[in-house]
């Protein structure tokens, strides 16, 4: 069994690499926040430009996730098969989430179209007394049955 130690030069190189990754992640986060605040402060922005900004933010998020997985989960220095055993299921899980979100939206649309009771209940207006926070609940006595 071979025992190896890290030299002081290796430690300095690793420390420098960690600081570099931390700086990259910080810069990407600041850019994402600036783009997000810009979209928030300028709501009259063109729709296609807003979509382009959202796409840019998603690309920056993916770049950050790459750096986090590569450096902090120590996958950058692993063999390719080990990387694939983690990345492929992660990609399938992301597809799984997107598919279920899409399916949930489809279910919601179908529920609105085919369940008439649900549609009727969503159109019922609340009375003014139900909107008041301090209003006592009103209970009306049922009429007495006469035979």
C-alpha positions as protocol buffer text, in pm:
chain_id: "A"
residue {
  index: 1
  type: UNK
  ca { x: 0 y: 0 z: 0 }
}
residue {
  index: 2
  type: UNK
  ca { x: 145 y: 331 z: -104 }
}
residue {
  index: 3
  type: UNK
  ca { x: 112 y: 637 z: 114 }
}
residue {
  index: 4
  type: UNK
  ca { x: 144 y: 978 z: -48 }
}
residue {
  index: 5
  type: UNK
  ca { x: 139 y: 1321 z: 106 }
}
residue {
  index: 6
  type: UNK
  ca { x: 55 y: 1651 z: -49 }
}
residue {
  index: 7
  type: UNK
  ca { x: 335 y: 1899 z: -74 }
}
residue {
  index: 8
  type: UNK
  ca { x: 296 y: 2264 z: 20 }
}
residue {
  index: 9
  type: UNK
  ca { x: 284 y: 2355 z: -350 }
}
residue {
  index: 10
  type: UNK
  ca { x: -14 y: 2126 z: -409 }
}
residue {
  index: 11
  type: UNK
  ca { x: -198 y: 2283 z: -115 }
}
residue {
  index: 12
  type: UNK
  ca { x: -137 y: 2633 z: -253 }
}
residue {
  index: 13
  type: UNK
  ca { x: -260 y: 2529 z: -599 }
}
residue {
  index: 14
  type: UNK
  ca { x: -576 y: 2372 z: -455 }
}
residue {
  index: 15
  type: UNK
  ca { x: -642 y: 2677 z: -240 }
}
residue {
  index: 16
  type: UNK
  ca { x: -595 y: 2904 z: -541 }
}
residue {
  index: 17
  type: UNK
  ca { x: -835 y: 2691 z: -747 }
}
residue {
  index: 18
  type: UNK
  ca { x: -1102 y: 2706 z: -472 }
}
residue {
  index: 19
  type: UNK
  ca { x: -1074 y: 3084 z: -452 }
}
residue {
  index: 20
  type: UNK
  ca { x: -1102 y: 3105 z: -831 }
}
residue {
  index: 21
  type: UNK
  ca { x: -1420 y: 2894 z: -832 }
}
residue {
  index: 22
  type: UNK
  ca { x: -1564 y: 3096 z: -543 }
}
residue {
  index: 23
  type: UNK
  ca { x: -1496 y: 3419 z: -732 }
}
residue {
  index: 24
  type: UNK
  ca { x: -1657 y: 3281 z: -1050 }
}
residue {
  index: 25
  type: UNK
  ca { x: -1967 y: 3169 z: -856 }
}
residue {
  index: 26
  type: UNK
  ca { x: -1991 y: 3507 z: -684 }
}
residue {
  index: 27
  type: UNK
  ca { x: -1966 y: 3698 z: -1012 }
}
residue {
  index: 28
  type: UNK
  ca { x: -2229 y: 3478 z: -1177 }
}
residue {
  index: 29
  type: UNK
  ca { x: -2461 y: 3528 z: -877 }
}
residue {
  index: 30
  type: UNK
  ca { x: -2419 y: 3906 z: -884 }
}
residue {
  index: 31
  type: UNK
  ca { x: -2494 y: 3912 z: -1259 }
}
residue {
  index: 32
  type: UNK
  ca { x: -2806 y: 3700 z: -1204 }
}
residue {
  index: 33
  type: UNK
  ca { x: -2926 y: 3930 z: -929 }
}
residue {
  index: 34
  type: UNK
  ca { x: -2864 y: 4242 z: -1138 }
}
residue {
  index: 35
  type: UNK
  ca { x: -3061 y: 4096 z: -1430 }
}
residue {
  index: 36
  type: UNK
  ca { x: -3343 y: 3990 z: -1197 }
}
residue {
  index: 37
  type: UNK
  ca { x: -3367 y: 4331 z: -1031 }
}
residue {
  index: 38
  type: UNK
  ca { x: -3356 y: 4498 z: -1372 }
}
residue {
  index: 39
  type: UNK
  ca { x: -3655 y: 4290 z: -1485 }
}
residue {
  index: 40
  type: UNK
  ca { x: -3835 y: 4373 z: -1159 }
}
residue {
  index: 41
  type: UNK
  ca { x: -3771 y: 4747 z: -1180 }
}
residue {
  index: 42
  type: UNK
  ca { x: -3864 y: 4773 z: -1551 }
}
residue {
  index: 43
  type: UNK
  ca { x: -4200 y: 4592 z: -1584 }
}
residue {
  index: 44
  type: UNK
  ca { x: -4278 y: 4773 z: -1912 }
}
residue {
  index: 45
  type: UNK
  ca { x: -3994 y: 4581 z: -2080 }
}
residue {
  index: 46
  type: UNK
  ca { x: -4060 y: 4413 z: -2417 }
}
residue {
  index: 47
  type: UNK
  ca { x: -4187 y: 4055 z: -2371 }
}
residue {
  index: 48
  type: UNK
  ca { x: -3928 y: 3896 z: -2601 }
}
residue {
  index: 49
  type: UNK
  ca { x: -3648 y: 4088 z: -2430 }
}
residue {
  index: 50
  type: UNK
  ca { x: -3779 y: 3971 z: -2092 }
}
residue {
  index: 51
  type: UNK
  ca { x: -3775 y: 3610 z: -2219 }
}
residue {
  index: 52
  type: UNK
  ca { x: -3417 y: 3657 z: -2340 }
}
residue {
  index: 53
  type: UNK
  ca { x: -3318 y: 3784 z: -1995 }
}
residue {
  index: 54
  type: UNK
  ca { x: -3485 y: 3485 z: -1831 }
}
residue {
  index: 55
  type: UNK
  ca { x: -3299 y: 3254 z: -2069 }
}
residue {
  index: 56
  type: UNK
  ca { x: -2973 y: 3427 z: -1981 }
}
residue {
  index: 57
  type: UNK
  ca { x: -3044 y: 3380 z: -1611 }
}
residue {
  index: 58
  type: UNK
  ca { x: -3114 y: 3010 z: -1668 }
}
residue {
  index: 59
  type: UNK
  ca { x: -2786 y: 2970 z: -1859 }
}
residue {
  index: 60
  type: UNK
  ca { x: -2599 y: 3142 z: -1574 }
}
residue {
  index: 61
  type: UNK
  ca { x: -2770 y: 2910 z: -1325 }
}
residue {
  index: 62
  type: UNK
  ca { x: -2662 y: 2608 z: -1526 }
}
residue {
  index: 63
  type: UNK
  ca { x: -2305 y: 2737 z: -1534 }
}
residue {
  index: 64
  type: UNK
  ca { x: -2314 y: 2778 z: -1156 }
}
residue {
  index: 65
  type: UNK
  ca { x: -2452 y: 2428 z: -1111 }
}
residue {
  index: 66
  type: UNK
  ca { x: -2169 y: 2294 z: -1329 }
}
residue {
  index: 67
  type: UNK
  ca { x: -1908 y: 2462 z: -1110 }
}
residue {
  index: 68
  type: UNK
  ca { x: -2074 y: 2343 z: -790 }
}
residue {
  index: 69
  type: UNK
  ca { x: -2098 y: 1983 z: -910 }
}
residue {
  index: 70
  type: UNK
  ca { x: -1751 y: 1983 z: -1065 }
}
residue {
  index: 71
  type: UNK
  ca { x: -1557 y: 2136 z: -777 }
}
residue {
  index: 72
  type: UNK
  ca { x: -1752 y: 2100 z: -455 }
}
residue {
  index: 73
  type: UNK
  ca { x: -1879 y: 1749 z: -530 }
}
residue {
  index: 74
  type: UNK
  ca { x: -1527 y: 1665 z: -657 }
}
residue {
  index: 75
  type: UNK
  ca { x: -1647 y: 1535 z: -992 }
}
residue {
  index: 76
  type: UNK
  ca { x: -1403 y: 1733 z: -1204 }
}
residue {
  index: 77
  type: UNK
  ca { x: -1119 y: 1498 z: -1124 }
}
residue {
  index: 78
  type: UNK
  ca { x: -1321 y: 1175 z: -1144 }
}
residue {
  index: 79
  type: UNK
  ca { x: -1329 y: 928 z: -1430 }
}
residue {
  index: 80
  type: UNK
  ca { x: -1592 y: 975 z: -1698 }
}
residue {
  index: 81
  type: UNK
  ca { x: -1804 y: 674 z: -1596 }
}
residue {
  index: 82
  type: UNK
  ca { x: -1838 y: 806 z: -1241 }
}
residue {
  index: 83
  type: UNK
  ca { x: -1944 y: 1146 z: -1373 }
}
residue {
  index: 84
  type: UNK
  ca { x: -2205 y: 987 z: -1600 }
}
residue {
  index: 85
  type: UNK
  ca { x: -2355 y: 783 z: -1314 }
}
residue {
  index: 86
  type: UNK
  ca { x: -2436 y: 1110 z: -1139 }
}
residue {
  index: 87
  type: UNK
  ca { x: -2514 y: 1345 z: -1430 }
}
residue {
  index: 88
  type: UNK
  ca { x: -2747 y: 1114 z: -1632 }
}
residue {
  index: 89
  type: UNK
  ca { x: -2989 y: 1046 z: -1342 }
}
residue {
  index: 90
  type: UNK
  ca { x: -2981 y: 1415 z: -1252 }
}
residue {
  index: 91
  type: UNK
  ca { x: -3076 y: 1504 z: -1610 }
}
residue {
  index: 92
  type: UNK
  ca { x: -3357 y: 1248 z: -1604 }
}
residue {
  index: 93
  type: UNK
  ca { x: -3479 y: 1390 z: -1273 }
}
residue {
  index: 94
  type: UNK
  ca { x: -3493 y: 1740 z: -1423 }
}
residue {
  index: 95
  type: UNK
  ca { x: -3692 y: 1599 z: -1717 }
}
residue {
  index: 96
  type: UNK
  ca { x: -3918 y: 1424 z: -1465 }
}
residue {
  index: 97
  type: UNK
  ca { x: -3995 y: 1752 z: -1286 }
}
residue {
  index: 98
  type: UNK
  ca { x: -4067 y: 1935 z: -1613 }
}
residue {
  index: 99
  type: UNK
  ca { x: -4296 y: 1653 z: -1733 }
}
residue {
  index: 100
  type: UNK
  ca { x: -4496 y: 1653 z: -1409 }
}
residue {
  index: 101
  type: UNK
  ca { x: -4532 y: 2031 z: -1410 }
}
residue {
  index: 102
  type: UNK
  ca { x: -4660 y: 2017 z: -1767 }
}
residue {
  index: 103
  type: UNK
  ca { x: -4894 y: 1730 z: -1683 }
}
residue {
  index: 104
  type: UNK
  ca { x: -5027 y: 1918 z: -1379 }
}
residue {
  index: 105
  type: UNK
  ca { x: -5111 y: 2217 z: -1595 }
}
residue {
  index: 106
  type: UNK
  ca { x: -5288 y: 1989 z: -1842 }
}
residue {
  index: 107
  type: UNK
  ca { x: -5486 y: 1831 z: -1557 }
}
residue {
  index: 108
  type: UNK
  ca { x: -5587 y: 2175 z: -1430 }
}
residue {
  index: 109
  type: UNK
  ca { x: -5711 y: 2275 z: -1776 }
}
residue {
  index: 110
  type: UNK
  ca { x: -5906 y: 1950 z: -1816 }
}
residue {
  index: 111
  type: UNK
  ca { x: -6057 y: 1990 z: -1470 }
}
residue {
  index: 112
  type: UNK
  ca { x: -6182 y: 2335 z: -1566 }
}
residue {
  index: 113
  type: UNK
  ca { x: -6332 y: 2208 z: -1893 }
}
residue {
  index: 114
  type: UNK
  ca { x: -6497 y: 1883 z: -1785 }
}
residue {
  index: 115
  type: UNK
  ca { x: -6588 y: 1918 z: -1418 }
}
residue {
  index: 116
  type: UNK
  ca { x: -6891 y: 2147 z: -1424 }
}
residue {
  index: 117
  type: UNK
  ca { x: -6924 y: 2144 z: -1044 }
}
residue {
  index: 118
  type: UNK
  ca { x: -6568 y: 2276 z: -1007 }
}
residue {
  index: 119
  type: UNK
  ca { x: -6634 y: 2543 z: -1266 }
}
residue {
  index: 120
  type: UNK
  ca { x: -6953 y: 2652 z: -1090 }
}
residue {
  index: 121
  type: UNK
  ca { x: -6780 y: 2668 z: -751 }
}
residue {
  index: 122
  type: UNK
  ca { x: -6505 y: 2891 z: -886 }
}
residue {
  index: 123
  type: UNK
  ca { x: -6760 y: 3140 z: -1015 }
}
residue {
  index: 124
  type: UNK
  ca { x: -6951 y: 3173 z: -685 }
}
residue {
  index: 125
  type: UNK
  ca { x: -6916 y: 3521 z: -540 }
}
residue {
  index: 126
  type: UNK
  ca { x: -6847 y: 3556 z: -170 }
}
residue {
  index: 127
  type: UNK
  ca { x: -7082 y: 3774 z: 28 }
}
residue {
  index: 128
  type: UNK
  ca { x: -6961 y: 4094 z: 187 }
}
residue {
  index: 129
  type: UNK
  ca { x: -6993 y: 3945 z: 536 }
}
residue {
  index: 130
  type: UNK
  ca { x: -6748 y: 3667 z: 443 }
}
residue {
  index: 131
  type: UNK
  ca { x: -6484 y: 3923 z: 349 }
}
residue {
  index: 132
  type: UNK
  ca { x: -6494 y: 4104 z: 683 }
}
residue {
  index: 133
  type: UNK
  ca { x: -6236 y: 3973 z: 926 }
}
residue {
  index: 134
  type: UNK
  ca { x: -6420 y: 4062 z: 1245 }
}
residue {
  index: 135
  type: UNK
  ca { x: -6765 y: 3963 z: 1129 }
}
residue {
  index: 136
  type: UNK
  ca { x: -6931 y: 3695 z: 1335 }
}
residue {
  index: 137
  type: UNK
  ca { x: -7037 y: 3393 z: 1134 }
}
residue {
  index: 138
  type: UNK
  ca { x: -7401 y: 3409 z: 1048 }
}
residue {
  index: 139
  type: UNK
  ca { x: -7611 y: 3109 z: 1125 }
}
residue {
  index: 140
  type: UNK
  ca { x: -7956 y: 3094 z: 990 }
}
residue {
  index: 141
  type: UNK
  ca { x: -8200 y: 2855 z: 1149 }
}
residue {
  index: 142
  type: UNK
  ca { x: -8356 y: 2611 z: 912 }
}
residue {
  index: 143
  type: UNK
  ca { x: -8733 y: 2652 z: 879 }
}
residue {
  index: 144
  type: UNK
  ca { x: -8931 y: 2415 z: 1094 }
}
residue {
  index: 145
  type: UNK
  ca { x: -9082 y: 2129 z: 904 }
}
residue {
  index: 146
  type: UNK
  ca { x: -9456 y: 2126 z: 925 }
}
residue {
  index: 147
  type: UNK
  ca { x: -9655 y: 1820 z: 843 }
}
